[in-house]
Amino acid sequence: EDLRKTFGSHNVLNEINLSVNRGQTLAVLGRSGTGKSVLLRLIIGLETPDSGSIRIHGQNIVGLALDRMGEIRKKMGFLFQHAALYDSLTVAENVAFPLVHHRKDMSGSERGDRVKQLLTEVGMEDAVDKMPSDISGGMQKRVGLARALALEPDILLLDEPTAGLDPISSGEIDDLILKLQRERQMASIVVTHDLHSARTIANSLALLDQGNVVIEGTFEDLQESDIGFVKEFLKQS
């Protein structure tokens, strides 16, 4: 609500308003440098807004104490742009990482079962003992998704989930995200340059330009818009 963030004289987000409900996916679009990734960093508390509020389950997280913020972060799964797997850990160890640190109540066998279940869910059950360097970029994204789901989040944040992937791998990631949404009914925010992907996976699209939400609505709403920037963005994408 009224979220504002500046870096020096650069106005990155200019009092924007967005909301996402359970079971919905919002795609945030825009040119490079328009604040899309900054928005995600604000939501997970890695950046602090200059003004405005960020409400998760009704609670404003701006200025929240670190321990309380840590509890809220457990409800959020985050897929980084380049999957951000730990090179020195196997696929299974990467997925287990959040469980090791945040689910001290789980036994080793319970954790192993959970990792197998998550990897099966994303179609990577055969890669348990492989290293990230041994699998493709699309497979790394799948493993990153499994790790993001480890703590059963209510909210899923995806930063360029199809970036750097070929069209077939991109389509597979889109299908996987849709499947997970149907099964888990999370609230999701996807930052992407990929208009085709956004059209496929999102209920609503928000187009940012110069710190402002130019338009928010369905893909059809964007297509029917008379706003010059929206027309240009669709033409170039």
C-alpha positions as CSV (number, residue, x, y, z in Angstrom):
1,E,0.0,0.0,0.0
2,D,1.4,3.4,-1.2
3,L,4.9,1.7,-1.4
4,R,7.7,4.1,-2.2
5,K,11.4,3.4,-2.6
6,T,14.2,5.6,-3.9
7,F,17.9,5.1,-4.4
8,G,19.5,8.6,-4.3
9,S,17.6,10.7,-6.8
10,H,16.2,7.6,-8.6
11,N,12.6,7.0,-7.8
12,V,12.3,3.2,-8.1
13,L,8.7,2.7,-6.8
14,N,6.4,5.6,-6.6
15,E,3.6,4.9,-4.0
16,I,2.4,1.7,-5.8
17,N,-0.5,-0.4,-4.6
18,L,-0.8,-4.1,-5.4
19,S,-2.6,-7.1,-3.7
20,V,-2.5,-10.8,-4.2
21,N,-5.0,-13.3,-2.6
22,R,-4.5,-16.9,-1.8
23,G,-4.6,-19.1,-5.0
24,Q,-3.8,-16.1,-7.2
25,T,-0.7,-15.3,-9.2
26,L,0.3,-11.7,-10.0
27,A,2.9,-11.2,-12.7
28,V,4.9,-7.9,-12.4
29,L,6.2,-6.8,-15.8
30,G,8.3,-3.9,-17.0
31,R,11.6,-2.9,-18.6
32,S,14.9,-3.5,-16.8
33,G,15.5,-1.2,-13.9
34,T,11.9,-0.5,-13.2
35,G,11.9,-1.8,-9.7
36,K,10.5,-5.3,-10.2
37,S,13.2,-7.2,-8.3
38,V,13.3,-4.4,-5.7
39,L,9.6,-5.1,-5.0
40,L,10.5,-8.7,-4.2
41,R,13.4,-7.6,-2.0
42,L,11.0,-5.3,-0.1
43,I,8.4,-8.1,0.4
44,I,11.0,-10.5,2.0
45,G,12.5,-7.7,4.1
46,L,15.9,-7.4,2.4
47,E,15.2,-3.8,1.6
48,T,13.2,-1.2,3.6
49,P,10.7,1.1,1.9
50,D,10.9,4.9,2.3
51,S,7.2,4.9,3.0
52,G,4.1,2.8,2.7
53,S,3.2,-0.6,4.1
54,I,3.6,-4.3,3.1
55,R,0.9,-6.4,4.7
56,I,1.3,-10.2,4.9
57,H,-1.6,-12.0,6.4
58,G,-2.8,-8.5,7.5
59,Q,0.4,-7.7,9.4
60,N,2.6,-4.7,8.3
61,I,6.1,-6.1,8.1
62,V,7.8,-2.7,7.6
63,G,10.0,-2.1,10.6
64,L,9.3,-5.5,12.1
65,A,11.8,-7.0,14.5
66,L,14.2,-9.4,13.0
67,D,13.0,-12.5,14.9
68,R,9.4,-11.8,14.0
69,M,10.4,-11.1,10.3
70,G,12.2,-14.5,10.4
71,E,9.0,-16.2,11.4
72,I,7.1,-14.5,8.5
73,R,9.8,-15.4,6.0
74,K,9.2,-19.1,6.8
75,K,5.8,-18.6,5.2
76,M,7.4,-17.4,1.9
77,G,9.1,-19.4,-0.7
78,F,11.6,-17.6,-3.0
79,L,12.9,-18.8,-6.4
80,F,15.9,-16.7,-7.3
81,Q,16.6,-15.6,-10.9
82,H,19.4,-18.1,-11.5
83,A,18.1,-20.7,-9.1
84,A,21.0,-19.8,-6.7
85,L,21.7,-23.4,-5.7
86,Y,24.8,-24.1,-3.5
87,D,27.5,-25.4,-5.8
88,S,29.1,-27.6,-3.1
89,L,25.9,-29.3,-2.1
90,T,24.0,-32.1,-3.9
91,V,20.5,-31.5,-5.2
92,A,19.1,-33.3,-2.2
93,E,21.2,-31.3,0.2
94,N,20.1,-28.0,-1.5
95,V,16.4,-28.9,-1.0
96,A,17.1,-30.0,2.6
97,F,18.8,-26.8,3.5
98,P,15.7,-24.9,4.8
99,L,14.6,-28.0,6.7
100,V,18.0,-28.4,8.4
101,H,17.9,-24.7,9.5
102,H,14.2,-24.2,10.3
103,R,12.7,-27.6,11.2
104,K,14.9,-28.8,14.0
105,D,11.9,-31.1,15.1
106,M,12.4,-33.3,12.0
107,S,14.5,-36.5,12.2
108,G,17.0,-37.2,9.4
109,S,14.7,-39.9,7.9
110,E,11.7,-37.5,8.0
111,R,13.8,-34.9,6.3
112,G,15.0,-37.4,3.6
113,D,11.4,-38.4,2.9
114,R,10.3,-34.8,2.6
115,V,13.2,-34.1,0.2
116,K,12.2,-37.1,-2.0
117,Q,8.6,-36.0,-2.0
118,L,9.5,-32.4,-3.1
119,L,11.9,-33.6,-5.8
120,T,9.2,-36.0,-7.1
121,E,6.7,-33.1,-7.2
122,V,9.0,-31.1,-9.5
123,G,10.1,-34.1,-11.6
124,M,13.6,-34.3,-10.3
125,E,13.5,-37.5,-8.2
126,D,16.3,-39.0,-10.3
127,A,18.8,-36.2,-9.6
128,V,19.0,-36.6,-5.8
129,D,22.8,-37.2,-5.7
130,K,23.8,-35.0,-8.6
131,M,25.6,-31.7,-8.1
132,P,24.0,-28.4,-9.6
133,S,26.8,-28.3,-12.2
134,D,25.7,-31.7,-13.5
135,I,22.1,-30.6,-14.4
136,S,20.7,-28.1,-16.9
137,G,19.5,-24.6,-16.2
138,G,15.8,-25.7,-16.4
139,M,16.5,-28.6,-14.0
140,Q,18.2,-26.2,-11.6
141,K,15.1,-24.0,-11.6
142,R,13.0,-27.1,-10.8
143,V,15.3,-27.9,-7.8
144,G,15.1,-24.2,-6.8
145,L,11.3,-24.5,-6.8
146,A,11.5,-27.7,-4.7
147,R,13.7,-25.8,-2.1
148,A,11.3,-22.8,-2.2
149,L,8.5,-25.2,-1.2
150,A,10.3,-27.0,1.6
151,L,8.7,-25.1,4.4
152,E,5.2,-25.3,3.0
153,P,4.9,-21.6,2.2
154,D,1.6,-19.7,1.8
155,I,3.4,-17.2,-0.5
156,L,5.6,-18.0,-3.5
157,L,7.9,-15.3,-4.9
158,L,9.5,-16.0,-8.3
159,D,12.2,-13.8,-9.8
160,E,12.4,-14.4,-13.6
161,P,11.6,-18.1,-13.4
162,T,12.1,-18.6,-17.2
163,A,15.1,-16.3,-17.7
164,G,17.9,-17.9,-19.7
165,L,15.8,-21.0,-20.7
166,D,15.0,-22.3,-24.1
167,P,11.3,-22.2,-25.1
168,I,10.7,-25.9,-24.3
169,S,12.2,-25.6,-20.8
170,S,10.4,-22.3,-20.3
171,G,7.1,-24.0,-21.1
172,E,7.9,-26.9,-18.7
173,I,8.6,-24.4,-15.9
174,D,5.3,-22.6,-16.6
175,D,3.4,-25.9,-16.5
176,L,5.1,-26.8,-13.3
177,I,4.2,-23.5,-11.7
178,L,0.6,-23.9,-12.8
179,K,0.5,-27.4,-11.3
180,L,1.9,-26.3,-8.0
181,Q,-0.6,-23.4,-7.9
182,R,-3.5,-25.8,-8.5
183,E,-2.3,-28.2,-5.8
184,R,-1.2,-25.8,-3.2
185,Q,-3.3,-22.6,-3.7
186,M,-0.5,-20.2,-2.7
187,A,-0.4,-16.5,-3.3
188,S,2.3,-15.9,-5.9
189,I,4.1,-12.9,-7.3
190,V,6.2,-13.5,-10.4
191,V,8.6,-10.9,-11.7
192,T,9.3,-11.6,-15.4
193,H,10.3,-10.1,-18.7
194,D,8.6,-13.1,-20.4
195,L,5.2,-11.9,-21.5
196,H,4.2,-15.3,-22.8
197,S,5.0,-16.9,-19.4
198,A,3.1,-14.2,-17.6
199,R,0.1,-14.7,-19.8
200,T,0.2,-18.4,-19.1
201,I,0.6,-18.5,-15.4
202,A,-0.9,-15.3,-14.0
203,N,-4.4,-14.3,-13.1
204,S,-3.4,-10.6,-13.1
205,L,-0.6,-8.6,-14.7
206,A,0.8,-5.3,-13.5
207,L,3.0,-3.3,-15.8
208,L,5.5,-0.9,-14.1
209,D,7.2,2.1,-15.7
210,Q,9.2,4.9,-14.0
211,G,8.1,3.7,-10.6
212,N,4.4,3.6,-11.3
213,V,1.8,0.9,-12.0
214,V,0.8,1.9,-15.5
215,I,-1.9,-0.8,-15.7
216,E,-3.1,-3.8,-13.8
217,G,-5.5,-6.4,-15.0
218,T,-5.8,-9.5,-17.3
219,F,-3.8,-10.0,-20.4
220,E,-6.9,-9.0,-22.4
221,D,-7.1,-5.7,-20.4
222,L,-3.5,-5.0,-21.5
223,Q,-4.3,-5.8,-25.1
224,E,-7.3,-3.5,-25.1
225,S,-5.5,-0.6,-23.4
226,D,-5.1,2.7,-25.3
227,I,-2.1,3.7,-23.1
228,G,0.9,4.3,-25.4
229,F,3.5,2.6,-23.1
230,V,1.3,-0.5,-22.8
231,K,0.9,-0.8,-26.6
232,E,4.7,-0.3,-27.1
233,F,5.5,-2.9,-24.4
234,L,3.2,-5.5,-25.9
235,K,4.6,-4.8,-29.4
236,Q,8.2,-5.2,-28.2
237,S,7.7,-8.2,-26.0
